[in-house]
């Protein structure tokens, strides 16, 4: 009986010890989930005010000029007319409004473009004559422009734009020499009609691309179409004139530089972080 009692007590003590040992075991280890931090890449971007300088080659196309003939009795057109190519140089100041929108004010000088034309009719040496008419035209255009940058692809940013303003057109004197159709060596003395100048309404359309050289400096290459309204071309002289051109168009291939002030803004571009994984219990 005494042995049985001792055995029971031993079993109770053993069970209690096991329970206590179980209670003091360390908690299971929980491995924290791994979360990848977002990665940022600084992108250089110029903003604010900028200066620009441009140069270009211009193909001109003049509408048929007209003039009064015979004491201003008849308004007739030239039999032929051509306004030859010229060069342009310009400067401007602008502002980058947003990443995709910018505006600027430009002043461009267009070098003398040679005008060659002819008229037909009677002259002093014959009843059937053809004249040779020679002059030159230059201009100074002041335009307010707006551009839409279509996005940046590497270092390239294509754009489209438009402008509106005025052009001060200056015509040199028109030299007119009429010669006999039957004998071109028989000619009237050369007559010079005084040239005229005036401000004219102008609009322009542009397309091109800028190329990042640094975050502040960009090269700009593009095309510009410019339309100048008509105006007086030359004055009256010896039963001829005044003359008027009906306006002209210019197609221009341009290249230049744009320099932005205010330092280089840093735009943070974030990559998508890795997904959050559930905790793992071991």
Secondary structure, DSSP 4 states (H G I P E B T S, - for coil): -HHHHHHHHHHHHHHHHHHHHHHTSPPPPEEPPP-PPPPEEEEEEE-EEEEEEEEEEEEEEEPPPEEEETTTTEEEE-SEEEE--EEEEEEEEEEE-SSSEEEEEEEEEEEEEEEEEE-EE--SS-SSEEEEEEEEEEEEEEEEEEEEEEEEETTEEEEEEEEEEEEEEEEPPEEEEEEESS-TT-BPPPEEEPB-EEEEEEEEEEEEEEEESSSSEEEEEEEEEEEE--EEEE--BTTEEEEEE--EEEEEEEEEEEEE-S-EEEEEEEPPPPPPPPPEE-
